[in-house]
Amino acid sequence: MIANEVLAKFKEIYGEDGDIRVYFAPGRVNLIGEHTDYNGGHVFPCALTIGTYMAARKRNDRKLRFYSMNFEDLGVVESSLDAFTPDPDGLWINYPMGVMWAFEGRGMKLEQGLDIALFGNIPNGSGLSSSASLEVVTGYMLKDLYGFDVTNQDLALIGQYSENNYNGCNCGIMDQFASAMGKKDHAIFLDTATLSFEYAPVILDSAKIVVTNSMVKHSLVTSAYNDRRNESAQALKDLQTVVDIKTLGDLTEEEFEAHKDAIKDEVARKRGKHAVYENQRTIKAVKALKDNDLATFGKLMNASHVSLRDDYETSCPEVDVLVDEAWKISGVIGSRITGGGFGGCTVSIVKDEAVEEFKEKLTAAYQEKVGKTPEFYVVSIGDGPSIAFLN
């Protein structure tokens, strides 16, 4: 069990004394609804059974000590509750430090430091929200160890705030919300404008969710992610001169087409089109899933990828190869890029009898055309954060 391994590593590094607890928060995959979360639209993610495990213990001083089993070459990284400045080298500790900083900003003071050891089994740079998982597990740990009165939804908002304002990535709420609010065998149909949501059962009759890692790492902070957000904001600003809306998610496809000429910049117009059409695709996809119409759900996934490739331009040649090859296989119901983009993973719904063919054909084509070997994860939908071990 991974929690036991993390606990053992914690004791090896920091000693066995005191109240040591191990926490878990999941990563996520978004089935459809990409780059709509900061445009006032809907998203449809689900939490996974892979994520981040964190062992933690309070200290009697204000020192913070961090150790990651994923970056063992860094050893123990030390900081302090009196030193909330992001590490300029972008070390992973910026994520838990950012959450602590955000808690303190809300008046929840940390009077004692911490020893922390962690391990994540989300592939780094895969686009399955390892950063949100780390933020949520940190928040859940702080809530438990310090007795703070916060809900899991609060943890999502705190995680997003810290990533926006401490780490400098202008992400929306989806990733943290999916990690904090996950429910086994359900996806979350979330209206990001209001944070109203419902759990939708994901019943895939004789099919599996397969995530394929392109092995092209993405970094949202250093990528064009923030540019896309700014371009979408420009589209909204231009549209607001001719139509009374608060977000791009307020528009139907027909309304967008009627007013799109108000967006003077061609690039901003493409970004706005994606945000509007993707939001409507997501609404239609959830209805299709409720109607047990997987074929329509799959077609909407495919259309989502085309829009992300052509209008939002967040795909990349390697990911396009994976999607193009997946579409050639008869047992593939739908396939698309998932996550922030610029690398990372695809998500596909594949009939049970075609899963092995899917892996074999994509591996062969990807090796031939890209020169890399993809990784595959047949994923299960899991719950949100939890205490994995009480010492």
N, C-alpha and C positions, 0 to 999 in steps of 0.2 A: 504494500500500500504506500502510495507516494507520501501521504501525510507522515507516516512513521519514518520514512527516509529523511524528510526535511527536519523532523524533530531530532533524529539521531545526529544529523549534521549540525544543528543548532547546539546541541549539548557538547559535541566535539569541539566547537569553536569557542563557545561562551561559558561552558560549564553547565552542571545539572541543577543548580539551586534555583529556588523560586517557582513562581506560578508561570509555567510556559504553556502557551496555547497555540494551536495550529488552525488557521483559517483557510477558506477556499472561496474564490470567486471565479465564475466562468468567463470564457471568451464567448464570442457570438458569431453567427453567420446571418447575413441579411438575405432573405429569400427574394425580395423585390422591394423597390423604393429607395433608390440610391441618389444621394445628394439632394434629397427632398427635406431632410430634417432641419436644415437651417434656412429653408425656403418656405416654411409654414405648411408643409405637406405631410403626407402619411408615410410611414415605414412599416416593414413587416419582418422584423428580425426574430431570431430565437437564440436562447442561451444554449451553450454546448456543454458536454461533460468533460471537456478539457479546459484548463484555465491556469490560475496562479494559486499556489499554496504558500502561505506565509506563517512562519513560527515567530512569536513575539513574546517579550517579557519586559515588564517595567524595570527601570533602573532607579537608583536613589540619587542621581544627579541629573544634569540637563544634557548629557551626552547622548548622541544618536550613533549607533553602529549598525551598518548594513552589510549583508553578505548574500550574494546570489550564486546558487549552484549552476546557473546558466553562464556566469561570467567569473569562473573561479580564479582566472588569472589576475583579476583585480584585487583579490583578497578582501579583507574587511575594509570598508570605506567608512570613515568617521566624519561626523558633522555634529551639529548642536542645535538645540531649540533656540539658540540666540543667533543663528546664522542662516536665516531664510533668504538665501540668494541662489538662484539657479546656477548649477555648475556649467561654466562656459563650454566645456567639452561635451555637453549633452549626455552625461552619465545617466544610467537608468534610475539612480536615486532621485533625480529631479521629479519623477512621478509621485513616489510616496511623500517626498518633501513638500511638493506642491499641495497635496491633500492636507497635510498637517498645517501648512500655511493658511489654507482656506478654512479649516476648522477654527484656527485662532482668529481669523478675520471675522468669523461669525460669533465671536465671544466665548468659544469653547477652548479654554486655555489648557495647554499641556504642561503640567507642573513637573512632571518627571520624564526623563529620557527613556529610550528604548533600545533593546538589542533585537535585531531582526535578521532572520535568515529566510530565504525563499527559493522556490523553484517553480518555473512555469513550463507546462508541456504544450503551450501554443507555439508553433514555429515562429521564431523572431522574424518580423518583416513580412509575415504572410497575409496581413490584412484581416486577421480574425480577432482583432482588438485585444492584443496583449496589453497595450497601455491602459485601456479602460478596465480590463480585468485587474491590473495592478492597482489602479486608483480605487476601484470598488473594494478590493480585499483590504486595502489600507484603511479606508473609511470604516469598513465593518469591524476591523480590529480595534480602531480607536473608539468606536461606539461601545464595544464590549469591554475593553480593558479600563476605559475611563468612565463608563457609565453615562455617556452622552445621550440625550433624548433626541434622537434623529430617526426618521423612517428610512426604509430602503430607497424610496423615491428621493428623499433628501440627499442620500449618498450619491445618487446619479447626478443630481444638480451640482453638488459639491465637486464631484469628479470632473464634470464638464467645465465648471468655473476654473478649477485649478489648471486644466489643460489649456484653456483659452488664455488665462492671465498669468500663469506661472511658467508654462512651457511654450507659450506663443503659437499654439495651433488653434485656429479658429473653428474647431469642430462643432458639430451640432450635438444634440442630446442622445441620439440613437444608441451609440455604443455603450455608454454608461448605463442607460436605461435598460437595455437588454440584459446586461450583466447583473444589475442590481435587482431587476424585477422578473427574472426568468422563471418559467414554470415548466416542469417536465412534460414532454409530449405536446407542448403548445407553443405557437408563435404569438408575438405581441403585435396587435394592430393598433398602432399608436398615432394619434393626431399630434404632431409636434407643435402645432400652434397653441393648443390648449392643454396638452399633456393628458387628455382623456384617452383611455385605451380599453381594449378588451382582449381577453385571451381566446385565441382561435385554435381548436384542436387540429393538429397536423396528422391526418390519417392518410397515409400513403399506401394504398392497396397494392401489394406486391411490387413496391418500388422503394428505393433508398435515396437519401440525400448524400451525394458524393462531392466533397470539396477537393479540388485539384490545385496544388501549389505550383505556380509557375517557376518558383525558385528565383524570381526577380523581386528582390526586396524593395519595399517602398518606405519612404520616410515622409510623413505628411507635413512635418514642419518645414522640411527643405524642398518639398515638391511644389508643384503649382496649385496645391489645394487652396491656399489662401487667395490666389488669383481667381480661381473659379468662384469663390464666395463673393469677391468684390465685383466680378462681372455679372453675377446674378443680382447683386444689389443694385447695379446700374440699370439692369433690365427692369427691375421693380420700380425704381425711381422714375424711369421714363414712362412706364405704363400708368403710374399714378397721376400723371398729368392729364390722362384722358379717361380713366376709369377709377371708381372708388373701391380700392382694395387695400388690404393691410399686408398681404403676403402673396407670392406667386401661387401658393396653394389655394387661393380663393378663386382662381380662374378655371373654367372648363377649357377643353381644347378649342371649341367653337369661339369662345370669348377671346382666347388668345389670338386666334387667327384674325378676328375682327379688329383687333387693336395693335397687332404686332408692329405695324409700321411706325408706331410712336417710339420704338426702340431704334435709335439712329445708328448705333454701332452694330455691325453685322455679327461680330463675335458675341456681344452681349445678347443679341436676339436669339442666337443658337442656344446659349446657356438658359435663357428664359424659356425657350420652347421645351428643352429637356425637363426643366423643373415642373412645368405645367403638365406635360404629357406623362411624365413618370408618376406624378401624383395620381393621375386618373387611372393609369395602368395598375397601380397598387390597389386602389379601391376595387377595380374590376377583378383583380387577381384574388383578393380575399373572398369576394362573392363566389368566384369560381370554385375556390377550395371548399367553401361551405356547401356548395351545390355538388361536391364530389366530381367536379369537371376538371380533371387533371390536364386534359388536352389543352383547354383554354388557358389554364394556369401556365403551362409550358410555353405556349405561343407568346404570352405576355412577358415571360422571362426573356425569351429570344428577342422580342422587340425592345426590351429594356437594354439589352447589350448593344444593339444597333444604335440606339440613342446615345448611350454612354460613349460609344466608339466615335460616332460622327458629329453629334451635337455638343456633348459635354467634353469630349476629347480627353477622357480620363483612362482609356484603355492603353494598351501598348502592343507592339507587334507580337510579342511572345504570347500574351494572353489571348490575342485574336486567333492565333494558331490553335490554341486549346479549344476555344469555342467553335471555330470553324470545323475542326475535326470531330468534335462532339456532335455537331448537328448532322454529320454524315451517318451516324449510327442509329439504326431504326429504333433501338430500345431506349433512346434518350428522349425524354418528354420535354425537357427544356434545359438550357444552359446559358450562363451569363457571367460576366465579371461581378465580383462582390467586394464590398468595402470601398475605401476611399479611392482606390485605383492606382494608376502609375506602377503597376506590378501587382504582386499579391496572388490572390486565388480566384478561381471560378467556382461557382456552385451549380450543380446539375442535379436534376431528378432523373434517376435511371431505373428502368425496370430490373427486377431482381435477376432475371436470366441474362441480362446484358452487362452486368457490372464488371465481370472479368474481361469480356470483350472490350468494354469501355477503357479499362486500364491498359490492356495490351495495345490497342490501336492508338490511343493517345500517346503512350510511351514511345512507340515506334516512330510515329509521325513527328513528335516533339524532338526526339533525338536527331532525326534526320534534318529537320528544318531549322532547329534552334541550337542543337548541340548540347542540350541539357536534359536531365532526367527528371520528370515531374514527380511529385509525391502525392499520394491519394489518401484521403481520410473519409471512410464511410462513417458519418457522424450520427450521434444520438442527441436528442434535445433534452437538456437537463434543467435543474433548478437554479435559483439565484445563489447568493453567498450563504455560507454556513460556517459553523465551527466544526472543523474536521477532527480535532483531537483536543481533549482536556487532559493536561498532565496530572 
